[in-house]
Amino acid sequence: MQALQLTLQLTVAAMGIGMVIGLFFALLKLSPIRPLNAIANLYITVVRATPLIVQIFVLYFGFTEIIAFSQFWAASLALAFHNGAYIAEIFRGGIQSIEKGQTEAARSLGMSSSLAMRRIVLPQAFKRTVPPLGNQFIIGLKDSSLAAFIGMTEIFNYSRQMVSATYLELEFYILAAVYYLIIVLIFTWFVNKLEHRLSVSDH
């Protein structure tokens, strides 16, 4: 149960931070200021072009002389950094799907650009991004197994340790797969309920 709890804590922390990073870089990418746009494009390109395991190793081993991250925070921040790039593109697509007329109407009522974004655009964009965000959360959950390579005893690493102790490879790796499957099914059910509730609120 501790391995399961650690996997969930790691995934929730990573995706929570990744949402903030993703929204930040989505807004930079939509900015009319070109240098900000370029920074967002650079971040997204670098993250997409490099493997997650390399990013985890850079944070955990590469920065030891500057700052020593614990295993948990090295894995959480690397997962957040990695998923943030994909979430940025999800948010960007969601924001761009909102009709410009709504922003113009909000501005005509005296709202500033930032206020119109917070009160009019972002709430609607979030509704449209729930399905892809759910998929990204599931990807993040499965990617959390890479934390085993820096020694975190999450579900996958716990299974490896049990295999080493008992030589029951098939049993413990299938058990790990069942744990991931149960979490994904529960989360998929939650996302479907949330999506249904948000669609009802639109009517």
MARPABA-73206 format. One record per residue (C-alpha): residue number from 1; x, y, z. Coordinates in steps of 0.2 Angstrom, whole numbers, plus 5000, padded with zeros to 4 digits. Layout:
<atom nr="NUM" x="X" y="Y" z="Z"/>
...
***
This chain:
<atom nr="1" x="5000" y="5000" z="5000"/>
<atom nr="2" x="5015" y="5012" z="5003"/>
<atom nr="3" x="5021" y="5010" z="4985"/>
<atom nr="4" x="5003" y="5013" z="4979"/>
<atom nr="5" x="5002" y="5029" z="4990"/>
<atom nr="6" x="5019" y="5035" z="4984"/>
<atom nr="7" x="5014" y="5032" z="4966"/>
<atom nr="8" x="4998" y="5043" z="4968"/>
<atom nr="9" x="5007" y="5056" z="4978"/>
<atom nr="10" x="5020" y="5057" z="4965"/>
<atom nr="11" x="5007" y="5058" z="4951"/>
<atom nr="12" x="4996" y="5071" z="4959"/>
<atom nr="13" x="5011" y="5082" z="4964"/>
<atom nr="14" x="5018" y="5081" z="4946"/>
<atom nr="15" x="5002" y="5084" z="4937"/>
<atom nr="16" x="4997" y="5099" z="4949"/>
<atom nr="17" x="5013" y="5108" z="4946"/>
<atom nr="18" x="5013" y="5103" z="4927"/>
<atom nr="19" x="4996" y="5111" z="4926"/>
<atom nr="20" x="5003" y="5127" z="4932"/>
<atom nr="21" x="5018" y="5126" z="4921"/>
<atom nr="22" x="5007" y="5121" z="4906"/>
<atom nr="23" x="4995" y="5136" z="4909"/>
<atom nr="24" x="5010" y="5148" z="4911"/>
<atom nr="25" x="5018" y="5143" z="4894"/>
<atom nr="26" x="5001" y="5142" z="4885"/>
<atom nr="27" x="4999" y="5160" z="4889"/>
<atom nr="28" x="5016" y="5164" z="4884"/>
<atom nr="29" x="5014" y="5155" z="4867"/>
<atom nr="30" x="4998" y="5165" z="4864"/>
<atom nr="31" x="5006" y="5182" z="4869"/>
<atom nr="32" x="5008" y="5194" z="4855"/>
<atom nr="33" x="5025" y="5198" z="4862"/>
<atom nr="34" x="5037" y="5188" z="4851"/>
<atom nr="35" x="5051" y="5185" z="4864"/>
<atom nr="36" x="5039" y="5177" z="4876"/>
<atom nr="37" x="5032" y="5167" z="4862"/>
<atom nr="38" x="5049" y="5161" z="4857"/>
<atom nr="39" x="5053" y="5156" z="4875"/>
<atom nr="40" x="5037" y="5145" z="4876"/>
<atom nr="41" x="5042" y="5137" z="4859"/>
<atom nr="42" x="5059" y="5133" z="4865"/>
<atom nr="43" x="5053" y="5125" z="4881"/>
<atom nr="44" x="5040" y="5114" z="4872"/>
<atom nr="45" x="5053" y="5109" z="4859"/>
<atom nr="46" x="5066" y="5105" z="4871"/>
<atom nr="47" x="5055" y="5094" z="4882"/>
<atom nr="48" x="5047" y="5085" z="4867"/>
<atom nr="49" x="5064" y="5081" z="4860"/>
<atom nr="50" x="5072" y="5074" z="4875"/>
<atom nr="51" x="5067" y="5058" z="4885"/>
<atom nr="52" x="5059" y="5059" z="4902"/>
<atom nr="53" x="5071" y="5048" z="4910"/>
<atom nr="54" x="5085" y="5060" z="4904"/>
<atom nr="55" x="5076" y="5074" z="4912"/>
<atom nr="56" x="5074" y="5064" z="4929"/>
<atom nr="57" x="5093" y="5060" z="4929"/>
<atom nr="58" x="5097" y="5078" z="4925"/>
<atom nr="59" x="5087" y="5085" z="4940"/>
<atom nr="60" x="5092" y="5071" z="4952"/>
<atom nr="61" x="5110" y="5068" z="4948"/>
<atom nr="62" x="5115" y="5084" z="4937"/>
<atom nr="63" x="5111" y="5097" z="4950"/>
<atom nr="64" x="5118" y="5089" z="4965"/>
<atom nr="65" x="5132" y="5102" z="4966"/>
<atom nr="66" x="5119" y="5116" z="4965"/>
<atom nr="67" x="5104" y="5109" z="4974"/>
<atom nr="68" x="5101" y="5092" z="4980"/>
<atom nr="69" x="5083" y="5086" z="4976"/>
<atom nr="70" x="5075" y="5072" z="4986"/>
<atom nr="71" x="5070" y="5057" z="4975"/>
<atom nr="72" x="5052" y="5062" z="4977"/>
<atom nr="73" x="5055" y="5080" z="4971"/>
<atom nr="74" x="5067" y="5076" z="4958"/>
<atom nr="75" x="5054" y="5064" z="4950"/>
<atom nr="76" x="5039" y="5076" z="4953"/>
<atom nr="77" x="5048" y="5091" z="4946"/>
<atom nr="78" x="5054" y="5081" z="4931"/>
<atom nr="79" x="5037" y="5074" z="4927"/>
<atom nr="80" x="5029" y="5091" z="4930"/>
<atom nr="81" x="5042" y="5099" z="4918"/>
<atom nr="82" x="5039" y="5085" z="4905"/>
<atom nr="83" x="5020" y="5085" z="4906"/>
<atom nr="84" x="5019" y="5104" z="4907"/>
<atom nr="85" x="5025" y="5105" z="4889"/>
<atom nr="86" x="5011" y="5094" z="4883"/>
<atom nr="87" x="4998" y="5102" z="4894"/>
<atom nr="88" x="5003" y="5119" z="4887"/>
<atom nr="89" x="4998" y="5114" z="4870"/>
<atom nr="90" x="4982" y="5107" z="4877"/>
<atom nr="91" x="4978" y="5123" z="4885"/>
<atom nr="92" x="4983" y="5133" z="4870"/>
<atom nr="93" x="4971" y="5123" z="4859"/>
<atom nr="94" x="4957" y="5125" z="4872"/>
<atom nr="95" x="4960" y="5144" z="4873"/>
<atom nr="96" x="4961" y="5146" z="4854"/>
<atom nr="97" x="4944" y="5136" z="4852"/>
<atom nr="98" x="4935" y="5150" z="4862"/>
<atom nr="99" x="4927" y="5162" z="4849"/>
<atom nr="100" x="4936" y="5179" z="4849"/>
<atom nr="101" x="4919" y="5188" z="4850"/>
<atom nr="102" x="4917" y="5183" z="4868"/>
<atom nr="103" x="4933" y="5192" z="4872"/>
<atom nr="104" x="4928" y="5207" z="4862"/>
<atom nr="105" x="4911" y="5207" z="4871"/>
<atom nr="106" x="4920" y="5206" z="4888"/>
<atom nr="107" x="4931" y="5220" z="4883"/>
<atom nr="108" x="4917" y="5231" z="4877"/>
<atom nr="109" x="4909" y="5229" z="4895"/>
<atom nr="110" x="4925" y="5237" z="4902"/>
<atom nr="111" x="4935" y="5221" z="4907"/>
<atom nr="112" x="4954" y="5221" z="4905"/>
<atom nr="113" x="4962" y="5208" z="4894"/>
<atom nr="114" x="4968" y="5198" z="4909"/>
<atom nr="115" x="4951" y="5199" z="4918"/>
<atom nr="116" x="4942" y="5193" z="4902"/>
<atom nr="117" x="4954" y="5179" z="4901"/>
<atom nr="118" x="4951" y="5174" z="4919"/>
<atom nr="119" x="4933" y="5176" z="4920"/>
<atom nr="120" x="4927" y="5172" z="4902"/>
<atom nr="121" x="4940" y="5162" z="4892"/>
<atom nr="122" x="4949" y="5151" z="4904"/>
<atom nr="123" x="4933" y="5143" z="4912"/>
<atom nr="124" x="4926" y="5139" z="4895"/>
<atom nr="125" x="4943" y="5133" z="4889"/>
<atom nr="126" x="4945" y="5122" z="4904"/>
<atom nr="127" x="4929" y="5113" z="4900"/>
<atom nr="128" x="4935" y="5109" z="4883"/>
<atom nr="129" x="4952" y="5103" z="4889"/>
<atom nr="130" x="4945" y="5090" z="4902"/>
<atom nr="131" x="4946" y="5075" z="4890"/>
<atom nr="132" x="4964" y="5078" z="4884"/>
<atom nr="133" x="4970" y="5083" z="4902"/>
<atom nr="134" x="4963" y="5066" z="4908"/>
<atom nr="135" x="4973" y="5057" z="4895"/>
<atom nr="136" x="4989" y="5067" z="4900"/>
<atom nr="137" x="4986" y="5062" z="4918"/>
<atom nr="138" x="4985" y="5044" z="4913"/>
<atom nr="139" x="5001" y="5046" z="4904"/>
<atom nr="140" x="5009" y="5054" z="4919"/>
<atom nr="141" x="5003" y="5040" z="4930"/>
<atom nr="142" x="5012" y="5027" z="4919"/>
<atom nr="143" x="5027" y="5038" z="4917"/>
<atom nr="144" x="5029" y="5039" z="4936"/>
<atom nr="145" x="5036" y="5021" z="4935"/>
<atom nr="146" x="5052" y="5029" z="4928"/>
<atom nr="147" x="5055" y="5035" z="4946"/>
<atom nr="148" x="5061" y="5018" z="4950"/>
<atom nr="149" x="5077" y="5022" z="4941"/>
<atom nr="150" x="5082" y="5034" z="4954"/>
<atom nr="151" x="5077" y="5022" z="4968"/>
<atom nr="152" x="5060" y="5027" z="4973"/>
<atom nr="153" x="5049" y="5013" z="4979"/>
<atom nr="154" x="5034" y="5016" z="4969"/>
<atom nr="155" x="5023" y="5002" z="4962"/>
<atom nr="156" x="5035" y="4996" z="4949"/>
<atom nr="157" x="5051" y="4997" z="4959"/>
<atom nr="158" x="5042" y="4988" z="4974"/>
<atom nr="159" x="5037" y="4974" z="4961"/>
<atom nr="160" x="5055" y="4973" z="4956"/>
<atom nr="161" x="5061" y="4971" z="4974"/>
<atom nr="162" x="5048" y="4958" z="4977"/>
<atom nr="163" x="5054" y="4948" z="4961"/>
<atom nr="164" x="5072" y="4949" z="4967"/>
<atom nr="165" x="5066" y="4942" z="4984"/>
<atom nr="166" x="5054" y="4929" z="4978"/>
<atom nr="167" x="5059" y="4925" z="4960"/>
<atom nr="168" x="5040" y="4926" z="4956"/>
<atom nr="169" x="5042" y="4937" z="4941"/>
<atom nr="170" x="5026" y="4934" z="4932"/>
<atom nr="171" x="5015" y="4936" z="4948"/>
<atom nr="172" x="5022" y="4952" z="4954"/>
<atom nr="173" x="5024" y="4961" z="4937"/>
<atom nr="174" x="5006" y="4956" z="4933"/>
<atom nr="175" x="5001" y="4963" z="4951"/>
<atom nr="176" x="5009" y="4979" z="4946"/>
<atom nr="177" x="5000" y="4980" z="4930"/>
<atom nr="178" x="4983" y="4977" z="4939"/>
<atom nr="179" x="4987" y="4991" z="4951"/>
<atom nr="180" x="4990" y="5003" z="4937"/>
<atom nr="181" x="4974" y="4997" z="4928"/>
<atom nr="182" x="4963" y="4999" z="4943"/>
<atom nr="183" x="4970" y="5017" z="4946"/>
<atom nr="184" x="4967" y="5021" z="4927"/>
<atom nr="185" x="4950" y="5014" z="4927"/>
<atom nr="186" x="4945" y="5024" z="4943"/>
<atom nr="187" x="4952" y="5040" z="4936"/>
<atom nr="188" x="4944" y="5037" z="4919"/>
<atom nr="189" x="4927" y="5035" z="4927"/>
<atom nr="190" x="4930" y="5052" z="4937"/>
<atom nr="191" x="4935" y="5061" z="4921"/>
<atom nr="192" x="4919" y="5055" z="4912"/>
<atom nr="193" x="4908" y="5060" z="4927"/>
<atom nr="194" x="4917" y="5077" z="4927"/>
<atom nr="195" x="4915" y="5079" z="4908"/>
<atom nr="196" x="4896" y="5074" z="4909"/>
<atom nr="197" x="4893" y="5087" z="4923"/>
<atom nr="198" x="4902" y="5101" z="4914"/>
<atom nr="199" x="4892" y="5097" z="4898"/>
<atom nr="200" x="4876" y="5097" z="4908"/>
<atom nr="201" x="4880" y="5114" z="4916"/>
<atom nr="202" x="4882" y="5121" z="4898"/>
<atom nr="203" x="4863" y="5118" z="4894"/>
***
